[in-house]
Amino acid sequence: MVTSRCTSPCALAGLVLAASMIIVGLSERAREGCADRSDAEVQADPLRGLWTRYERRGEGDPLRFWYFHGDGHGLYRYGNVGLANTHSFDYALVGDTLELSFRKTGERHRIAVEIDHDGDQGQTWLRMAADPREPGARYRRVDSELDLEQAAARWAMPAAARPGIGDRLWIDYRTFATGGAGFAMYQLGATAIDGRGVGWFHRGDFDEWTTESLTYRIAGDRLELFFDLAEQPSSSGHRLIDTPEGRVLELDVDPRDFSARHRYRDGGKSFGSQAFGPIVGFEGLLAQ
Protein backbone atom coordinates (compact mmCIF):
# COMPACT_ATOMS: atom_id res chain seq x y z
CA MET A 1 0.00 0.00 0.00
CA VAL A 2 1.04 3.62 -0.54
CA THR A 3 0.80 6.12 2.28
CA SER A 4 -1.68 8.89 1.41
CA ARG A 5 -1.77 11.77 3.85
CA CYS A 6 -2.90 15.36 3.53
CA THR A 7 -0.66 17.48 5.72
CA SER A 8 -3.12 20.29 6.30
CA PRO A 9 -6.85 20.30 7.13
CA CYS A 10 -8.87 21.06 4.01
CA ALA A 11 -12.65 21.28 3.74
CA LEU A 12 -14.25 18.85 1.33
CA ALA A 13 -16.56 21.38 -0.21
CA GLY A 14 -17.04 25.13 -0.17
CA LEU A 15 -19.67 27.63 -1.17
CA VAL A 16 -19.47 28.89 -4.75
CA LEU A 17 -22.88 30.51 -5.23
CA ALA A 18 -22.20 31.60 -8.78
CA ALA A 19 -21.42 28.07 -9.98
CA SER A 20 -21.95 24.45 -9.12
CA MET A 21 -21.47 24.74 -5.37
CA ILE A 22 -20.74 21.25 -4.20
CA ILE A 23 -18.50 20.18 -7.07
CA VAL A 24 -16.51 23.35 -7.52
CA GLY A 25 -16.17 23.80 -3.78
CA LEU A 26 -14.81 20.31 -3.42
CA SER A 27 -12.16 20.91 -6.04
CA GLU A 28 -11.16 24.38 -4.88
CA ARG A 29 -10.78 23.45 -1.21
CA ALA A 30 -8.83 20.34 -2.13
CA ARG A 31 -6.38 22.42 -4.15
CA GLU A 32 -6.01 25.05 -1.43
CA GLY A 33 -5.35 22.63 1.42
CA CYS A 34 -3.27 20.01 -0.36
CA ALA A 35 -1.16 22.15 -2.66
CA ASP A 36 1.98 20.53 -1.31
CA ARG A 37 1.03 17.11 -2.68
CA SER A 38 2.31 16.16 -6.14
CA ASP A 39 0.14 14.73 -8.90
CA ALA A 40 2.11 11.50 -8.62
CA GLU A 41 1.19 11.15 -4.94
CA VAL A 42 -2.50 11.67 -5.68
CA GLN A 43 -2.43 9.21 -8.58
CA ALA A 44 -0.67 6.61 -6.43
CA ASP A 45 -3.51 6.43 -3.89
CA PRO A 46 -4.87 2.86 -4.35
CA LEU A 47 -8.24 3.88 -2.90
CA ARG A 48 -8.77 6.65 -5.43
CA GLY A 49 -12.10 6.27 -7.21
CA LEU A 50 -15.65 5.17 -6.58
CA TRP A 51 -16.51 1.88 -4.81
CA THR A 52 -20.12 0.74 -4.99
CA ARG A 53 -21.90 -1.78 -2.77
CA TYR A 54 -24.82 -2.72 -5.01
CA GLU A 55 -25.16 -3.56 -8.68
CA ARG A 56 -28.79 -2.57 -9.21
CA ARG A 57 -29.50 1.06 -10.03
CA GLY A 58 -33.27 1.29 -10.48
CA GLU A 59 -35.37 3.93 -8.75
CA GLY A 60 -35.66 3.04 -5.08
CA ASP A 61 -32.92 0.41 -5.11
CA PRO A 62 -30.44 0.43 -2.20
CA LEU A 63 -27.51 2.75 -2.75
CA ARG A 64 -24.16 2.65 -0.94
CA PHE A 65 -20.78 3.86 -2.11
CA TRP A 66 -17.49 5.27 -0.94
CA TYR A 67 -15.76 7.87 -3.08
CA PHE A 68 -12.08 8.60 -2.43
CA HIS A 69 -10.95 11.68 -4.30
CA GLY A 70 -7.26 10.81 -3.99
CA ASP A 71 -6.24 13.91 -2.06
CA GLY A 72 -7.26 12.95 1.45
CA HIS A 73 -10.96 13.73 1.03
CA GLY A 74 -13.98 11.68 0.13
CA LEU A 75 -17.70 11.04 0.32
CA TYR A 76 -19.84 8.25 1.73
CA ARG A 77 -23.32 8.08 0.20
CA TYR A 78 -26.15 5.86 1.43
CA GLY A 79 -29.88 5.46 1.06
CA ASN A 80 -31.78 4.64 -2.09
CA VAL A 81 -31.58 5.71 -5.70
CA GLY A 82 -33.71 8.85 -5.64
CA LEU A 83 -33.32 9.68 -1.94
CA ALA A 84 -29.94 9.51 -0.26
CA ASN A 85 -27.67 11.11 2.31
CA THR A 86 -24.05 12.11 1.76
CA HIS A 87 -21.33 12.43 4.42
CA SER A 88 -17.93 13.96 3.67
CA PHE A 89 -14.76 12.74 5.32
CA ASP A 90 -11.00 13.17 5.48
CA TYR A 91 -8.75 10.14 5.18
CA ALA A 92 -5.20 8.93 5.07
CA LEU A 93 -3.91 5.49 4.09
CA VAL A 94 -0.91 4.37 6.16
CA GLY A 95 0.24 0.97 5.00
CA ASP A 96 -2.89 -1.17 5.10
CA THR A 97 -4.64 1.03 7.65
CA LEU A 98 -7.26 3.59 6.68
CA GLU A 99 -7.50 6.58 9.01
CA LEU A 100 -10.96 8.03 8.52
CA SER A 101 -12.59 11.14 10.04
CA PHE A 102 -16.15 12.22 9.23
CA ARG A 103 -16.22 16.00 8.97
CA LYS A 104 -19.69 16.68 10.37
CA THR A 105 -19.45 14.64 13.55
CA GLY A 106 -15.71 14.33 14.03
CA GLU A 107 -16.17 10.55 14.27
CA ARG A 108 -12.81 8.84 13.74
CA HIS A 109 -11.86 5.30 12.73
CA ARG A 110 -8.69 3.29 12.13
CA ILE A 111 -9.55 0.44 9.78
CA ALA A 112 -7.55 -2.36 8.20
CA VAL A 113 -8.41 -2.46 4.50
CA GLU A 114 -7.89 -5.07 1.81
CA ILE A 115 -8.04 -4.57 -1.95
CA ASP A 116 -8.56 -7.72 -4.03
CA HIS A 117 -8.12 -7.96 -7.80
CA ASP A 118 -10.24 -10.52 -9.63
CA GLY A 119 -8.24 -11.24 -12.75
CA ASP A 120 -10.86 -13.51 -14.30
CA GLN A 121 -13.68 -10.97 -14.00
CA GLY A 122 -11.48 -7.90 -14.32
CA GLN A 123 -12.90 -6.40 -11.13
CA THR A 124 -11.37 -4.89 -8.02
CA TRP A 125 -12.94 -5.16 -4.57
CA LEU A 126 -12.51 -3.21 -1.34
CA ARG A 127 -13.09 -4.71 2.10
CA MET A 128 -12.81 -2.97 5.46
CA ALA A 129 -12.08 -5.16 8.46
CA ALA A 130 -14.34 -2.98 10.60
CA ASP A 131 -16.60 -1.15 8.14
CA PRO A 132 -17.98 1.81 10.14
CA ARG A 133 -21.19 1.93 8.11
CA GLU A 134 -21.98 -1.61 6.96
CA PRO A 135 -19.96 -4.37 8.66
CA GLY A 136 -19.07 -7.24 6.35
CA ALA A 137 -19.77 -5.35 3.13
CA ARG A 138 -17.49 -5.31 0.13
CA TYR A 139 -17.40 -2.70 -2.61
CA ARG A 140 -16.58 -2.95 -6.30
CA ARG A 141 -14.49 -0.28 -7.99
CA VAL A 142 -16.46 1.47 -10.73
CA ASP A 143 -14.84 3.23 -13.64
CA SER A 144 -15.70 6.89 -13.26
CA GLU A 145 -15.36 9.99 -15.38
CA LEU A 146 -15.72 12.20 -12.32
CA ASP A 147 -13.08 14.90 -12.70
CA LEU A 148 -13.43 17.72 -10.20
CA GLU A 149 -10.66 19.78 -11.73
CA GLN A 150 -12.46 19.86 -15.07
CA ALA A 151 -15.67 20.67 -13.27
CA ALA A 152 -14.10 23.64 -11.54
CA ALA A 153 -12.74 24.96 -14.83
CA ARG A 154 -15.99 24.44 -16.73
CA TRP A 155 -18.37 25.85 -14.13
CA ALA A 156 -16.11 28.43 -12.46
CA MET A 157 -18.11 31.24 -14.09
CA PRO A 158 -21.92 31.29 -14.13
CA ALA A 159 -23.75 31.08 -17.41
CA ALA A 160 -25.66 34.21 -18.35
CA ALA A 161 -29.14 34.38 -16.88
CA ARG A 162 -31.72 33.11 -19.34
CA PRO A 163 -35.50 33.11 -19.42
CA GLY A 164 -37.21 30.51 -17.29
CA ILE A 165 -35.97 28.42 -14.41
CA GLY A 166 -34.48 25.37 -16.15
CA ASP A 167 -30.79 24.45 -16.29
CA ARG A 168 -30.16 26.49 -13.13
CA LEU A 169 -29.39 26.09 -9.44
CA TRP A 170 -31.85 27.84 -7.11
CA ILE A 171 -30.33 28.29 -3.68
CA ASP A 172 -31.27 29.47 -0.22
CA TYR A 173 -27.98 29.67 1.69
CA ARG A 174 -27.99 30.98 5.25
CA THR A 175 -25.53 31.45 8.07
CA PHE A 176 -26.84 30.60 11.53
CA ALA A 177 -26.65 32.72 14.66
CA THR A 178 -25.67 29.57 16.53
CA GLY A 179 -22.74 29.02 14.16
CA GLY A 180 -22.23 27.34 10.83
CA ALA A 181 -24.37 27.61 7.71
CA GLY A 182 -26.67 25.50 5.57
CA PHE A 183 -28.47 25.44 2.26
CA ALA A 184 -31.63 24.31 0.56
CA MET A 185 -31.32 24.01 -3.19
CA TYR A 186 -33.41 23.06 -6.19
CA GLN A 187 -31.19 21.81 -8.99
CA LEU A 188 -33.29 21.87 -12.15
CA GLY A 189 -32.21 20.41 -15.46
CA ALA A 190 -32.99 22.03 -18.78
CA THR A 191 -36.65 21.93 -19.79
CA ALA A 192 -37.92 20.17 -22.88
CA ILE A 193 -40.16 21.92 -25.38
CA ASP A 194 -43.23 20.94 -23.34
CA GLY A 195 -41.88 22.55 -20.16
CA ARG A 196 -40.88 19.29 -18.47
CA GLY A 197 -37.56 18.48 -16.86
CA VAL A 198 -35.77 16.50 -14.18
CA GLY A 199 -34.07 17.77 -11.07
CA TRP A 200 -32.99 17.24 -7.49
CA PHE A 201 -33.58 18.89 -4.14
CA HIS A 202 -30.58 19.17 -1.81
CA ARG A 203 -30.60 20.16 1.85
CA GLY A 204 -27.81 20.34 4.41
CA ASP A 205 -24.33 21.81 4.54
CA PHE A 206 -21.08 20.97 2.80
CA ASP A 207 -20.16 18.28 5.26
CA GLU A 208 -23.48 16.40 5.15
CA TRP A 209 -26.47 16.79 2.84
CA THR A 210 -29.48 14.91 1.50
CA THR A 211 -30.46 14.57 -2.16
CA GLU A 212 -33.92 13.79 -3.50
CA SER A 213 -34.73 13.27 -7.18
CA LEU A 214 -37.74 14.91 -8.79
CA THR A 215 -39.41 15.73 -12.08
CA TYR A 216 -41.02 19.06 -12.82
CA ARG A 217 -43.27 20.80 -15.30
CA ILE A 218 -43.85 24.47 -15.96
CA ALA A 219 -47.45 25.23 -16.87
CA GLY A 220 -47.93 28.97 -17.20
CA ASP A 221 -47.42 30.50 -13.76
CA ARG A 222 -47.61 27.09 -12.07
CA LEU A 223 -44.64 24.92 -11.18
CA GLU A 224 -45.60 21.26 -10.82
CA LEU A 225 -43.15 19.10 -8.86
CA PHE A 226 -43.18 15.35 -8.37
CA PHE A 227 -40.75 13.81 -5.88
CA ASP A 228 -39.97 10.40 -7.31
CA LEU A 229 -39.30 8.12 -4.37
CA ALA A 230 -41.84 9.75 -2.05
CA GLU A 231 -44.38 9.70 -4.93
CA GLN A 232 -45.39 13.17 -3.78
CA PRO A 233 -46.96 15.59 -6.28
CA SER A 234 -47.23 19.31 -5.64
CA SER A 235 -48.18 22.45 -7.51
CA SER A 236 -47.28 26.02 -6.70
CA GLY A 237 -47.54 29.45 -8.20
CA HIS A 238 -44.09 30.74 -9.04
CA ARG A 239 -42.46 33.87 -10.34
CA LEU A 240 -39.01 35.21 -11.17
CA ILE A 241 -38.08 38.47 -9.49
CA ASP A 242 -35.15 40.70 -10.39
CA THR A 243 -33.41 42.08 -7.29
CA PRO A 244 -30.18 44.07 -6.81
CA GLU A 245 -28.53 40.79 -5.73
CA GLY A 246 -29.73 38.91 -8.83
CA ARG A 247 -32.69 36.83 -9.89
CA VAL A 248 -34.92 35.16 -7.32
CA LEU A 249 -37.34 32.26 -7.79
CA GLU A 250 -40.32 32.61 -5.47
CA LEU A 251 -42.59 29.65 -4.72
CA ASP A 252 -45.98 30.37 -3.17
CA VAL A 253 -46.18 26.86 -1.72
CA ASP A 254 -42.80 25.21 -1.28
CA PRO A 255 -43.32 21.46 -0.72
CA ARG A 256 -39.93 21.23 1.00
CA ASP A 257 -40.65 24.07 3.42
CA PHE A 258 -43.97 22.87 4.85
CA SER A 259 -45.94 24.62 2.07
CA ALA A 260 -44.64 28.07 3.06
CA ARG A 261 -43.71 30.83 0.62
CA HIS A 262 -39.99 30.52 -0.09
CA ARG A 263 -37.42 32.36 -2.17
CA TYR A 264 -34.32 30.89 -3.84
CA ARG A 265 -31.56 32.88 -5.50
CA ASP A 266 -30.19 32.05 -8.94
CA GLY A 267 -26.94 30.19 -8.25
CA GLY A 268 -25.80 29.75 -11.83
CA LYS A 269 -25.83 26.97 -14.37
CA SER A 270 -26.79 23.50 -13.17
CA PHE A 271 -24.26 20.68 -12.86
CA GLY A 272 -23.68 18.33 -15.75
CA SER A 273 -25.71 15.29 -14.68
CA GLN A 274 -23.66 12.52 -16.28
CA ALA A 275 -20.28 13.81 -15.12
CA PHE A 276 -21.18 14.59 -11.52
CA GLY A 277 -24.01 12.22 -10.72
CA PRO A 278 -22.70 10.39 -7.65
CA ILE A 279 -22.36 13.61 -5.72
CA VAL A 280 -25.45 15.48 -6.83
CA GLY A 281 -27.88 12.60 -7.09
CA PHE A 282 -27.93 11.25 -10.65
CA GLU A 283 -26.90 7.61 -10.69
CA GLY A 284 -26.06 7.40 -14.40
CA LEU A 285 -22.34 7.44 -13.64
CA LEU A 286 -22.64 3.96 -12.20
CA ALA A 287 -23.89 2.53 -15.50
CA GLN A 288 -21.41 0.21 -17.13
Secondary structure, 3 states (H helix, E strand, C coil): CCCECCCCCCCCCCCCCCCCHHHHHHHHHHHHHCCCCCHHHHHHCCCCEEEECCCCCCCCCEEEEEEECCCCEEEEEEEECCEEEEEEEEEEEECCEEEEEECCCCCEEEEEEEEEEECCCCEEEEEECCCCCCCCCEEEEECCCCCHHHHHHHHCCCCCCCCCCCCEEEEEEEECCCCCEEEEEEEECCCCCCCEEEEEEEEECCCEEEEEEEEEEEECCEEEEEECCCCEEEEEEEEEEEECCEEEEEEEEECCCCCEEEEEEEEEECCCHHHHHHHHCCHHHHCC
